[in-house]
Amino acid sequence: MAALNFDTDLFNTSVDDRDILLLVETVRQGIKFPLFMKIANQSPFDLSEWSVFLNLSERTIQRYKKEKKTFDPIHSEKILEVTLLYKRGTEVFGNAEGFNAWLEAKNVALGGITPKSLLDTTFGIGLVKDELTRIEHGVLA
């Protein structure tokens, strides 16, 4: 099975978490640094935020760039999780601007913290996804 082909705009592809086997293969092969930069440039997150999400120092990320490294599966998985969450959030809010503002705003349903502060763990990403589902269905806290 081939990994995902991200030659097009990743945020506008039909790839979502229903394509699990394709995602698994992509994670196993690892995400190459140029693809990560394409993803990062299309997201509202800067390199310092990505370093927090990936639990890697900015210096390590810069070394990946210099050495043209491929991210390990654990980091590749997190890159895809954050990317898919962002795609989902823009769908729920109807645009990136509304979702970006929501990510930065303190959220009562999430214990008074910003959703973006939860993107460094899989459990946190799950909480944000759950909240997006509640918003989509009109169940607000």
C-alpha positions as CSV (number, residue, x, y, z in Angstrom):
1,M,0.0,0.0,0.0
2,A,1.4,3.4,-0.9
3,A,1.5,6.3,1.4
4,L,-0.7,9.4,0.9
5,N,0.2,11.6,-2.0
6,F,0.2,15.2,-0.7
7,D,1.1,16.9,-4.0
8,T,-2.0,19.0,-3.8
9,D,-3.2,21.4,-1.1
10,L,-3.3,19.1,1.9
11,F,-6.0,21.1,3.7
12,N,-8.3,20.8,0.6
13,T,-7.8,17.1,-0.1
14,S,-10.4,14.5,0.5
15,V,-8.1,12.7,3.0
16,D,-9.7,12.4,6.4
17,D,-9.5,9.9,9.3
18,R,-11.7,7.5,7.4
19,D,-8.7,6.6,5.3
20,I,-7.0,4.9,8.3
21,L,-4.9,2.3,6.5
22,L,-3.5,5.0,4.2
23,L,-2.7,7.2,7.2
24,V,-1.0,4.3,9.0
25,E,1.2,3.7,6.0
26,T,2.1,7.4,5.7
27,V,3.0,7.5,9.4
28,R,5.1,4.3,9.1
29,Q,7.0,5.8,6.1
30,G,7.4,9.1,7.9
31,I,6.8,12.6,6.7
32,K,9.7,14.2,4.9
33,F,10.7,17.7,6.0
34,P,9.6,19.5,2.8
35,L,6.1,18.1,3.2
36,F,6.1,19.2,6.8
37,M,7.0,22.7,5.8
38,K,4.2,22.7,3.2
39,I,1.8,21.7,6.0
40,A,3.2,24.2,8.4
41,N,3.0,27.0,5.9
42,Q,-0.6,26.2,5.2
43,S,-1.5,26.2,8.9
44,P,-1.8,29.1,11.3
45,F,0.9,27.7,13.6
46,D,4.4,28.9,13.6
47,L,7.5,26.7,14.0
48,S,7.7,27.3,17.8
49,E,4.1,26.1,18.1
50,W,4.8,23.1,15.9
51,S,7.8,22.3,18.1
52,V,5.5,22.2,21.2
53,F,3.0,20.0,19.4
54,L,5.7,17.6,18.3
55,N,7.7,17.8,21.5
56,L,10.8,18.7,19.6
57,S,13.0,21.7,20.0
58,E,13.0,24.3,17.3
59,R,16.7,23.6,16.9
60,T,15.9,19.9,16.2
61,I,13.4,20.9,13.6
62,Q,15.9,23.2,12.0
63,R,18.4,20.3,11.9
64,Y,15.7,18.1,10.2
65,K,15.6,20.8,7.5
66,K,19.3,21.1,7.1
67,E,19.8,17.3,6.9
68,K,16.6,16.8,4.8
69,K,15.4,14.2,7.4
70,T,12.2,12.3,7.6
71,F,10.2,12.6,10.8
72,D,9.9,9.5,12.9
73,P,6.5,7.8,12.9
74,I,5.5,9.3,16.3
75,H,6.1,12.8,15.0
76,S,4.6,12.0,11.6
77,E,1.5,10.8,13.3
78,K,1.2,14.0,15.4
79,I,1.7,16.1,12.2
80,L,-1.2,14.3,10.6
81,E,-3.4,14.5,13.7
82,V,-3.0,18.2,14.0
83,T,-3.5,18.7,10.2
84,L,-6.7,16.6,10.1
85,L,-8.0,18.4,13.2
86,Y,-7.3,21.7,11.6
87,K,-9.1,20.6,8.4
88,R,-12.1,19.4,10.5
89,G,-12.2,22.7,12.5
90,T,-12.3,24.8,9.4
91,E,-15.1,22.7,8.1
92,V,-17.1,23.1,11.3
93,F,-16.5,26.8,11.5
94,G,-16.9,27.3,7.7
95,N,-13.6,29.2,7.4
96,A,-10.1,29.3,8.8
97,E,-10.5,32.7,10.5
98,G,-13.3,31.6,12.7
99,F,-11.6,28.4,13.7
100,N,-8.3,30.2,14.3
101,A,-10.1,32.6,16.7
102,W,-11.8,29.7,18.5
103,L,-8.4,27.9,18.9
104,E,-7.0,31.0,20.7
105,A,-10.0,31.8,22.9
106,K,-10.4,30.4,26.4
107,N,-13.0,27.7,26.4
108,V,-15.3,27.0,29.3
109,A,-16.1,23.5,28.1
110,L,-12.4,22.7,28.1
111,G,-11.8,23.9,31.6
112,G,-11.1,27.5,30.7
113,I,-8.0,26.9,28.6
114,T,-7.5,27.5,24.9
115,P,-8.1,24.6,22.5
116,K,-4.7,25.2,20.9
117,S,-3.0,24.5,24.2
118,L,-4.2,20.9,24.0
119,L,-2.7,20.1,20.6
120,D,0.5,18.7,22.2
121,T,-1.1,15.4,23.2
122,T,-3.3,12.9,21.5
123,F,-5.7,13.0,24.4
124,G,-5.9,16.8,24.0
125,I,-6.5,16.5,20.3
126,G,-9.3,14.1,21.1
127,L,-10.9,16.6,23.4
128,V,-10.8,19.3,20.8
129,K,-12.3,16.9,18.2
130,D,-15.1,16.1,20.7
131,E,-15.8,19.8,21.3
132,L,-15.9,20.4,17.5
133,T,-18.5,17.6,17.2
134,R,-20.6,19.2,19.9
135,I,-20.3,22.6,18.2
136,E,-21.3,21.0,14.9
137,H,-24.4,19.5,16.5
138,G,-25.3,22.6,18.4
139,V,-24.5,21.2,21.8
140,L,-22.7,24.1,23.4
141,A,-21.5,24.3,27.0
